[in-house]
Amino acid sequence: MFDRLGPDDYEREIEVNIVRAFGWSIIEFEAVLFQKYLHMSGPSSIMLEGDFRKYLMEMHAKGFISPLEFQGKRAWRKLIVESDMEDEIQDEEEIRELIEKAKGTRHKQRRKKKTPHSRLVTESRIIAEDILGILRDKVIRGEMSDKAARDLLVRHVEGMRRALVDSPNEFLRYVRKNIPGMRKPMEQILTSKGQDILLLSLRLIDTE
C-alpha cells in the first residue's frame, strides 16, 4: 500500500500502524511495540529501530502517545482512545480522517493535568496488589492447586483488562457476571482512580 501513497499519506499510514500495534494495550514497552509494528508491516518493512523511535517522538509531539518508564524500561502510553481506531483502514481517505480526528483532541489532552510517571506507576502498583488480594479472597478455594489458582487469577485479570479497554460499562458487566463478590471494591477503584490507572494496575498484574 505504501507505494501508492504520497509523503504525507505515507507518514500517516506509519502513525496509524504504530497506534494499531498497541492492540489491546494502553501501555506498551518500546521494544515490544517495535517488534509488533514490524510483524504487522510484513517483510516489506525496512524500518530501523532508530527511525521508529523518531516516529514515536513525533507522535508524542502531536499528542497521540506519551513516553514513560515502566518497570525500569522505556514504554509508551496510547492517548488515542480505542474507539478512534477501525479494525481495518481501507484507503488513504480513512487514514487522513483518523489522524485529523486525533489532532482535533490533542490540545484538550495537553491541557489535562498530568500525573508524574513515577507516582502513576507507584499508585498503580499499590492498586494492583489490592486487586490481587481481593481476587485471592473472593475466588480462590482451599482445595485448588497452586497452578489452578494462578490460572484462575490470570484469566480474571485478563478478562477485566480486555473488558475495561472496551469501556467501563463492559468492565463492570464482566465483574458482575464472573466475580460478583468483587463488584463493590472494583466499582470504587474505577470511580476514584479512573479507567487509565485501573488499566495500568491490571497490566502490572498481567506482566508479573
Salt bridges, closest charged atoms under 4 A:
ASP9 OD1 - ARG12 NH1 3.01
ASP9 OD1 - ARG96 NH1 3.32
GLU15 OE2 - LYS62 NZ 2.38
GLU28 OE2 - LYS36 NZ 3.29
GLU28 OE1 - ARG203 NH2 3.06
GLU30 OE2 - ARG53 NH2 2.59
GLU30 OE1 - ARG74 NE 2.95
GLU49 OE2 - ARG53 NH2 3.96
GLU82 OE1 - LYS78 NZ 2.47
ASP84 OD1 - LYS101 NZ 3.08
GLU92 OE2 - ARG4 NH1 3.18
GLU93 OE1 - ARG96 NH2 2.55
GLU100 OE2 - LYS103 NZ 3.63
GLU123 OE2 - LYS193 NZ 2.88
ASP151 OD2 - LYS147 NZ 2.81
GLU158 OE1 - ARG161 NH2 3.08
GLU158 OE2 - ARG162 NE 2.61
GLU170 OE2 - ARG173 NH1 2.31
GLU187 OE1 - ARG183 NH1 3.52
ASP196 OD2 - ARG77 NH2 2.06
ASP206 OD2 - ARG161 NE 3.17
GLU208 OE2 - ARG125 NH1 2.63
